[in-house]
């Protein structure tokens, strides 16, 4: 008998605790899947938050509780990211009767059994048959999005001289700290590259950017022919990346570096004090691929094939989801007469 075709997904949840980086990665993958999605945010109380990702989940947020973030009807696919979300994703799998296909982005810290499919960047060590590994992270900026932004008229950016350089500045983190010397070195490097090339800078900071460095960047933008985003909406990062001839980015954020790598434009990486072996492995991979170059240093013009993990992750999800549903489809009788002799119902 010929197998029937498994249905395509029609519903999707994004499950995070609201952290911007986790939400951005999940949203980028959801949009690449082109499946209608809902954002579900968890907020586990103490002491339950202390025990995650191992569980148990906060009883106040379980599926039967009022205003639960995981209340049914359950979706065809659930994509989660962040330490707190791992136990919730496993609970969705269980209480949905196994019907929801689960995806976790980044290492869940509980092993490959945490989800039907897990994505990790190459610098993480988790491996398994259901683990997809790519050099960079998923993001919100598809090639189509960047092309649209590239063709969109933006008077402020269009007024900048070439080369136009996107400058993506992070800040202090668990593994990096911008000392006063680091900040001065970074600002001096920007001034030097402007002097050498006549570049127009498109600068973004973050909530982690040290105040003195943010002030120096803003002052540089005011005194020269540059742009500085102060955090007010809308966020121009997509336009900056789309219209950049090169990118300067700080090494404290693998997400920012991964987003910039989708442009195919030269990346120049500044290393503040500190570091971590996982980030070092990540940067070493991109260096071997000819993607990144040191900063301060001369501006490079060599391009490369854009590195874009998002469509790869989306394709793998659809492939694995189809196989996951095909098992159920093949097991479902075509007519009631074909039901098993036990009389037990086979779920569709």
Phi, psi and omega per residue, in radians:
X1 nan 2.384 -3.086
X2 -1.295 2.367 -3.141
X3 -1.189 2.441 3.023
X4 -1.410 2.670 -3.088
X5 -1.341 2.314 3.119
X6 -1.197 2.498 3.141
X7 -1.203 2.658 3.066
X8 -1.407 2.719 3.120
X9 -1.178 2.516 -3.140
X10 -2.205 -0.063 3.131
X11 -2.594 2.605 -3.041
X12 -2.648 2.428 2.995
X13 -1.937 2.506 2.896
X14 -1.848 2.192 -3.046
X15 -2.158 1.980 3.077
X16 -2.539 3.064 3.007
X17 -1.677 0.259 3.039
X18 1.700 -0.061 3.119
X19 -1.080 2.333 -2.995
X20 -1.043 -0.741 -3.108
X21 -1.134 -0.748 3.115
X22 -1.138 -0.756 -3.120
X23 -1.124 -0.700 -3.133
X24 -1.115 -0.742 -3.136
X25 -1.140 -0.792 -3.141
X26 -1.112 -0.718 -3.126
X27 -1.131 -0.721 3.116
X28 -1.037 -0.744 3.125
X29 -1.192 -0.755 3.140
X30 -1.045 -0.731 3.137
X31 -1.191 -0.604 3.090
X32 -1.177 -0.512 3.109
X33 -1.291 -0.386 -3.131
X34 1.012 0.699 3.074
X35 -2.003 2.341 3.099
X36 -0.954 2.317 -3.049
X37 -2.320 2.724 3.022
X38 -2.105 2.529 3.067
X39 -1.690 2.099 3.115
X40 -1.992 2.119 -3.097
X41 -1.901 2.238 3.095
X42 -1.677 2.664 3.122
X43 -2.521 1.176 -3.089
X44 -1.115 2.425 3.109
X45 -1.437 2.855 2.944
X46 -1.310 2.519 0.114
X47 -1.550 0.000 -3.062
X48 -1.070 -0.639 3.137
X49 -1.121 -0.482 3.140
X50 -1.187 -0.538 -3.003
X51 -1.554 -0.162 -3.111
X52 -1.385 2.540 0.317
X53 -1.527 0.055 -3.000
X54 -1.396 -0.431 3.106
X55 1.751 3.086 0.070
X56 -1.403 2.937 3.071
X57 -1.316 2.820 3.126
X58 -1.135 2.120 -3.138
X59 -0.981 -0.511 3.137
X60 -1.136 -0.350 -3.091
X61 -1.927 0.180 3.116
X62 -1.249 2.840 -2.898
X63 -1.011 -0.465 -3.112
X64 -1.606 -0.104 -3.097
X65 -1.365 2.612 3.086
X66 -1.020 2.379 3.113
X67 1.044 0.489 3.107
X68 -1.118 2.398 3.088
X69 -1.266 -0.181 3.132
X70 -2.091 0.515 3.129
X71 -1.214 2.460 3.111
X72 -1.205 2.901 0.174
X73 -1.289 2.460 -3.065
X74 -1.389 2.630 -3.080
X75 -1.442 2.934 3.017
X76 -1.178 -0.681 -3.123
X77 -2.309 2.429 3.000
X78 -2.172 2.216 3.122
X79 -1.996 2.196 -3.102
X80 -2.235 2.760 3.039
X81 -2.706 2.621 -3.129
X82 1.779 2.508 -3.038
X83 -0.950 -0.731 -3.090
X84 -1.158 -0.449 -2.991
X85 -1.431 -0.332 -3.005
X86 -1.055 -0.805 -3.127
X87 -1.171 -0.607 3.114
X88 -1.154 -0.674 3.133
X89 -1.123 -0.726 3.108
X90 -1.141 -0.622 3.110
X91 -1.161 -0.722 3.086
X92 -1.017 -0.746 3.126
X93 -1.026 -0.753 -3.062
X94 -1.288 -0.852 -3.037
X95 -1.338 -0.262 3.036
X96 -1.451 0.057 -3.097
X97 1.250 0.395 -3.133
X98 1.423 0.064 -3.045
X99 -1.338 -0.477 -3.123
X100 -1.470 2.258 3.063
X101 -1.450 2.155 -3.004
X102 -1.872 2.446 -3.124
X103 -2.294 2.319 3.071
X104 -2.119 2.302 3.117
X105 -1.761 2.161 -3.055
X106 1.496 3.010 -3.071
X107 -1.244 2.076 -3.128
X108 -1.307 -0.153 3.139
X109 1.268 0.051 -3.138
X110 -2.092 0.239 3.073
X111 1.621 3.019 -3.054
X112 -1.200 -0.212 3.107
X113 -1.397 0.052 -3.096
X114 -1.202 -0.392 -3.086
X115 -2.762 2.899 3.073
X116 -1.134 -0.625 3.116
X117 -2.449 2.372 3.108
X118 -2.190 2.352 2.992
X119 -1.873 2.392 3.000
X120 -2.387 2.607 2.999
X121 -1.236 2.773 -3.039
X122 -1.030 -0.509 -3.079
X123 -1.371 -0.148 2.978
X124 -1.477 2.680 -3.003
X125 -1.653 -0.205 -3.091
X126 -1.099 2.298 3.098
X127 -2.440 2.719 3.122
X128 2.999 2.958 -3.114
X129 -1.098 -0.516 -3.137
X130 -1.755 0.313 -3.120
X131 -1.913 2.104 3.083
X132 -1.687 2.312 -3.081
X133 -2.102 2.281 3.058
X134 -2.371 2.773 -3.124
X135 -1.136 -0.665 -3.070
X136 -2.117 3.052 -3.041
X137 -1.621 2.783 2.994
X138 -1.193 2.811 -3.030
X139 -2.742 -3.131 -3.066
X140 -1.624 -0.130 -2.936
X141 -1.859 1.576 3.094
X142 -1.270 2.863 3.088
X143 -1.041 -0.666 3.126
X144 -1.133 -0.733 3.115
X145 -1.082 -0.809 -3.141
X146 -1.114 -0.676 3.123
X147 -1.124 -0.716 3.099
X148 -1.097 -0.793 3.134
X149 -1.146 -0.613 3.135
X150 -1.101 -0.616 -3.100
X151 -1.565 -0.125 -3.133
X152 -1.411 2.298 -3.133
X153 -1.209 2.240 3.091
X154 -2.371 1.719 -3.031
X155 -0.962 -0.683 -3.118
X156 -1.128 -0.812 3.141
X157 -1.233 -0.716 -3.117
X158 -1.083 -0.419 -3.137
X159 -1.382 -0.205 -3.123
X160 -1.320 2.582 3.061
X161 -1.302 2.783 2.990
X162 -1.608 2.624 -0.057
X163 -1.256 2.516 3.070
X164 -1.672 2.182 -3.045
X165 -2.065 2.135 3.004
X166 -1.398 2.257 -3.118
X167 -2.043 1.899 -3.067
X168 -1.855 1.959 -2.994
X169 -1.971 2.132 3.045
X170 -1.568 -2.196 -3.132
X171 3.027 -2.803 -3.111
X172 -1.133 2.437 -3.114
X173 -2.541 -3.013 3.116
X174 -1.058 -0.528 -2.991
X175 -1.982 -0.187 -3.104
X176 -2.309 2.637 3.055
X177 -2.481 2.291 3.125
X178 -1.566 1.709 3.075
X179 -1.209 2.975 3.091
X180 -1.065 -0.681 3.095
X181 -1.122 -0.714 3.098
X182 -1.032 -0.787 -3.098
X183 -1.107 -0.764 3.138
X184 -1.170 -0.658 3.114
X185 -1.124 -0.724 -3.141
X186 -1.137 -0.827 3.136
X187 -1.115 -0.703 3.114
X188 -1.122 -0.658 3.097
X189 -1.108 -0.691 3.093
X190 -1.132 -0.786 3.135
X191 -1.064 -0.678 -3.115
X192 -1.166 -0.727 -3.099
X193 -1.221 -0.547 3.058
X194 -1.200 -0.737 3.128
X195 -1.106 -0.683 -3.083
X196 -1.316 -0.589 -2.982
X197 -2.078 -0.227 -3.047
X198 1.243 0.434 -3.025
X199 -1.172 2.672 2.935
X200 -1.798 2.224 -3.071
X201 -1.704 2.453 3.044
X202 -2.094 1.775 -2.887
X203 -1.871 2.326 2.967
X204 -2.208 2.464 3.032
X205 -1.893 -2.882 3.099
X206 -2.550 3.062 3.108
X207 -1.126 -0.354 -3.111
X208 -1.567 -0.129 -3.097
X209 -1.152 2.196 3.109
X210 -0.972 2.511 -3.047
X211 -0.997 -0.764 -3.101
X212 -1.119 -0.659 3.116
X213 -1.204 -0.732 3.106
X214 -1.066 -0.706 3.114
X215 -1.117 -0.743 3.123
X216 -1.105 -0.695 3.118
X217 -1.165 -0.761 3.129
X218 -1.118 -0.687 3.124
X219 -1.150 -0.676 3.099
X220 -1.089 -0.722 -3.136
X221 -1.144 -0.681 -3.120
X222 -1.198 -0.622 -3.045
X223 -1.500 -0.220 -3.119
X224 -2.256 -3.027 -3.114
X225 -1.582 1.187 -3.049
X226 -2.367 2.929 3.081
X227 -2.053 2.508 3.068
X228 -2.386 2.116 3.124
X229 -1.501 2.169 -3.054
X230 -1.634 0.127 3.106
X231 1.758 -0.155 3.130
X232 -1.345 2.467 3.114
X233 -1.187 2.655 -0.004
X234 -1.444 2.741 3.130
X235 -1.373 2.105 -3.079
X236 -1.539 0.162 -3.002
X237 -0.967 -0.777 -3.134
X238 -1.025 -0.752 3.124
X239 -1.172 -0.683 3.113
X240 -1.065 -0.805 3.141
X241 -1.140 -0.728 -3.086
X242 -1.113 -0.639 -3.017
X243 -1.771 0.094 -3.093
X244 -1.401 2.517 2.967
X245 -1.557 -0.351 3.105
X246 -2.797 2.890 -3.114
X247 -2.320 2.389 2.959
X248 -1.972 2.276 -3.064
X249 -2.479 2.579 3.128
X250 -1.541 2.595 -2.947
X251 -1.356 -0.055 -3.078
X252 -1.334 -0.189 -3.084
X253 -2.233 1.879 3.067
X254 -1.202 -0.482 3.104
X255 -1.110 -0.802 3.136
X256 -1.093 -0.714 3.139
X257 -1.142 -0.723 3.113
X258 -1.109 -0.700 3.090
X259 -1.105 -0.711 -3.110
X260 -1.208 -0.529 -3.094
X261 -1.181 -0.277 3.136
X262 -1.309 -0.244 -3.114
X263 -1.339 -0.431 -3.025
X264 1.332 0.096 -3.129
X265 -1.687 2.708 -3.093
X266 -0.998 2.361 3.095
X267 -1.917 2.272 3.108
X268 -2.011 2.104 -2.967
X269 -1.892 2.227 3.079
X270 -1.745 2.304 -3.107
X271 -1.825 1.869 2.976
X272 -1.310 3.132 -3.129
X273 -1.122 2.609 3.137
X274 1.698 -2.725 -3.126
X275 2.521 3.101 3.119
X276 -2.693 2.549 -3.057
X277 -1.087 -0.574 3.116
X278 -1.165 -0.728 3.117
X279 -1.168 -0.653 3.091
X280 -1.074 -0.749 3.113
X281 -1.097 -0.723 3.114
X282 -1.046 -0.843 -3.121
X283 -1.190 -0.636 3.101
X284 -1.072 -0.682 3.100
X285 -1.074 -0.817 -3.126
X286 -1.195 -0.557 3.093
X287 -1.165 -0.720 3.108
X288 -1.116 -0.538 3.125
X289 -1.421 -0.041 3.130
X290 1.321 0.409 -3.076
X291 -1.558 -0.722 -3.002
X292 -1.952 2.706 -3.135
X293 -2.424 2.770 -3.090
X294 -1.291 2.640 2.988
X295 -2.401 2.368 0.002
X296 -1.132 2.673 3.141
X297 2.920 2.997 -3.109
X298 -1.131 2.582 3.136
X299 -1.264 2.212 3.129
X300 -1.590 2.693 3.102
X301 -2.075 -0.075 -3.105
X302 -1.219 2.228 3.106
X303 -1.729 3.112 -3.115
X304 -2.690 2.896 3.078
X305 -1.172 2.180 -3.112
X306 -0.901 2.419 3.106
X307 -1.762 1.970 -3.002
X308 -2.339 1.787 -3.114
X309 -1.343 -0.422 -2.975
X310 -1.032 -0.898 3.138
X311 -1.153 -0.511 3.087
X312 -1.134 -0.742 3.120
X313 -1.152 -0.768 3.139
X314 -1.073 -0.754 3.128
X315 -1.085 -0.730 -3.136
X316 -1.158 -0.686 3.108
X317 -1.053 -0.814 -3.113
X318 -1.137 -0.676 3.122
X319 -1.132 -0.842 -3.116
X320 -1.216 -0.607 3.100
X321 -1.127 -0.736 3.132
X322 -1.062 -0.748 3.114
X323 -1.160 -0.674 3.122
X324 -1.068 -0.792 -3.129
X325 -1.354 -0.485 -3.130
X326 -1.086 -0.612 3.114
X327 -1.049 -0.766 3.122
X328 -1.191 -0.709 -3.112
X329 -1.104 -0.772 -3.138
X330 -1.170 -0.506 -3.100
X331 -1.446 -0.235 -3.095
X332 -1.454 2.206 3.127
X333 -1.106 2.545 3.081
X334 -1.222 -0.559 3.139
X335 -2.418 2.822 3.101
X336 -1.022 -0.474 -3.116
X337 -1.119 -0.382 -3.081
X338 -1.632 0.129 -3.130
X339 -1.130 2.661 -3.139
X340 -1.032 2.671 -3.070
X341 -1.107 -0.408 -3.126
X342 -1.212 -0.304 -3.111
X343 1.441 -0.002 3.104
X344 -1.256 2.448 -3.122
X345 -1.358 2.335 3.048
X346 -1.631 2.140 -3.065
X347 -1.238 2.512 -3.125
X348 -1.240 nan nan
